[in-house]
Amino acid sequence: MLAGAASASLGFLLAWLVTSPSWSMGINWDTSGYASEIARGSPWARTPWNSHYGIGHLYWLAAHLARPLGLTVLDSIRALNALAFATSALVIALAAIRLRLRPLHAVLVAAVYLTGWGTLLLASTWEDNILFHPPALATLALCLLRIDAWRWRDSLLAGLLAGLASLMSWQGAAFALPAIYASLFLAGAHRSWWQRLRDGACVPAGLILARFAWASLYWLTAWQLDYPGLLKTAFERPSPNFLPQHLPGWLALLGRWRELLAHLGLGMTHELGPGVRDSVTALPHLMALGTVFLGLVVLAWLLVCLVCRRRFSRRAQFVVMGFLLLTLSAAIYLDLPADKYKRYDYLPMLVSLAITVVAAWVIRREGRGRWPRRVLMFGLVALVTGQLVVAYHWNRQWYARLTTGPAAKRLGHGRKTWFAYTRSLGRAAPSACSFVFAFDEVSGAKDNLEILAALLSELPDPLVIDAPPTAPAWPRPLPLSSAAELAAHGRGCEWLSPAARSRMPSQ
């Protein structure tokens, strides 16, 4: 348990650090939208967004539970993400311990996942996908640990966990695929064919049950909402959706195999870090990179299942098939190229579990020999250190670019993110009853919702003056006022930015 506690503490502290005002790399658009609505006082009973059916509920609960502790809405989301990070690390460490790795090795394997570029990018940008990682990892870990003594209850539990992941993001439903494969073909060597079919069917049944139960529980606490409508939203396609609806569309998608492979190559470069992602050498060869990666995964599966079947355990087969199934499910989703780092975020999870499985197999074969453990420890330390160096370097480069580009499109105010800027204002003027800005200072809030979320979360009664007539029609409008109204009804304790002060009527 000490290794689990150490891994969870490391995950929490790392996530809290990378979302701090000094290290945060901008707040995700979806997360900012939820935060701004909660800061405005949105009620619990609201129709969920089907792509992230349960996210809004968790954010709302986190904000209201953290309020008595003096935390802002954004800090409550930071704490929630840090708890998710900690839980993911705990799952990996406990799985490693159960597979007979030493506690220090278990902590280092968890650190491989935590410091992976794809994982840290999700955390430092407040990406809501980080919340489906704990149940997704728990689904994979359950399969690894129970694969030699599988029961139908394990299939049902794996489906429930994958269903919980899908409530955070429909993307999490893909983690049911490795569990279905394990229950049909790998787990329990002496099961009959009908038991295999039963166990395989229990996985999607658990997923459906999880979504049904969540929608029902939500309806019981928000009974004024339409129950059939909540169920319909819970089981309809994600919105937006980039997958075909009918067979002709799927056939046409398969005809776009070059684009599929290019998107796969792009996803790989995103997960390997900014040095590879932005490489002038890699970018022209994305299709080739995708082809090579997919070929290597298929080859690894063939070797493990056919050539080395007696030498490797079913756990190795499961990990390799997990790579293949999750890669194929990500490759067919031809969404925005900029979002590829989110579609392939399973790679750090599976890499850490693959290291665990291989290390446990090698150490078991070598018995009490010291060299495998030493090689493993030094290799893991080097990998974690290298990943941290890459993350630190890119974070500092990102901050160096904050002042470039058109003012309305910038991700920060000066050399600070909007989150850091507004928090610094609040701490510099703790007695101010309101914070007033000119519209042109925050006009980027129409596209960059971090501005709106930071204003509403970090400052008391923020106001924006001198706005154009079209500003109130924004989907998420700024808290607007007029200079004349502020001059007539101001309380005298307002903080005014220099630009806002220049637009106030002369006395």
Secondary structure, DSSP 8 states (H G I E B T S, - for coil): -HHHHHHHHHHHHHHHHHTSTTT-----HHHHHHHHHHHTT--S-----GGGTTHHHHHHHHHHHHGGGT--HHHHHHHHHHHHHHHHHHHHHHHHHHTT--HHHHHHHHHHHHH-HHHHHHHHTT-GGGGGHHHHHHHHHHHHHHTTS--HHHHHHHHHHHHHHHHH-GGGGGGHHHHHHIIIIIS-TT--HHHHHHHHHHHHHHHHHHHHHHHHHHHHHSTTS-HHHHHHHHHS--SS--S-SSHHHHHHHHTTHHHHHHHHHHHHHHHT-HHHHT-TTTGGGHHHHHHHHHHHHHHHHHIIIIISTTTS-HHHHHHHHHHHHHHHHHHT----GGGHHHHTTHHHHHHHHHHHHHHHHHHHHHTT-SHHHHHHHHHHHHHHHHHHHHHHHHHHHHHHTTT-S-GGG-SEETTEEHHHHHHHHHHH-TT-SEEEEEGGGSGGGGT-HHHHHHHHHHSSSEEEES--TTGGGSSS---B--HHHHHHH--S-EEE-HHHHHTS---
